[in-house]
Amino acid sequence: MDTAATGLTFRDATDADVEALVALIESAYRGDASRAGWTTEADILDGQRTDPEGVLAVIKSPDSRLLTVERDGRVIACCQLEHRGAHAYFGMFAVSPAAQGEGLGKLIIAEAERQAREAWGVEEMHMTVISVRDDLIGWYERRGYRRTGEMTPFPYGDERFGIPRRDDLQFELLVKELDR
């Protein structure tokens, strides 16, 4: 990717990034601040989206990378890539609400797919999305991901993942075959 043209710098997160990454992820998904962007989950979940321990665990995992995206020296986005054998898992994707709608998400997910393919030789990217997030699922479908109908339960009662405001939450697996 021509990062000079976009003004974006991609790098792996370090321990020093934890505080900024937690703040970014929370701002993109939870609370009133998240309503400035379109990725908010504020209507379906209260509480936290992640915590310093969860972010640090991804950074420290030998099979994971937390890809950090900076513009002008500021962290504006991130995503988790995890090597899971024949596929990679894409998660913890967040773009600052102030930067949403600029097309950055498309660039970042394309770069994440490229890096997973090159680093691990994987042929598929997997992710899970809360199944009631039709707008978000539609966005991923336009990027080539397909719904599988494979559901896993939301971890009700585990406040590390938030406090549900409804009782019908579950995760759906989305899959994309990666180009060679």
HELIX and SHEET records of a PDB file:
HELIX    1   1 THR A    3  THR A    6  1                                   4    
HELIX    2   2 ASP A   15  ASP A   17  5                                   3    
HELIX    3   3 VAL A   18  TYR A   29  1                                  12    
HELIX    4   4 ASP A   32  ALA A   36  5                                   5    
HELIX    5   5 PRO A   52  LYS A   60  1                                   9    
HELIX    6   6 PRO A   97  ALA A   99  5                                   3    
HELIX    7   7 LEU A  104  TRP A  120  1                                  17    
HELIX    8   8 ASP A  134  ARG A  142  1                                   9    
HELIX    9   9 GLU A  159  PHE A  161  5                                   3    
SHEET    1   A 7 LEU A   8  ASP A  12  0                                        
SHEET    2   A 7 SER A  64  ARG A  71 -1                                        
SHEET    3   A 7 ARG A  74  ARG A  84 -1                                        
SHEET    4   A 7 HIS A  87  VAL A  95 -1                                        
SHEET    5   A 7 GLU A 124  ILE A 130  1                                        
SHEET    6   A 7 GLN A 170  GLU A 177 -1                                        
SHEET    7   A 7 ARG A 146  PRO A 153 -1                                        
SHEET    1   B 2 LEU A  45  ASP A  46  0                                        
SHEET    2   B 2 ILE A 163  PRO A 164 -1                                        
END                                                                             
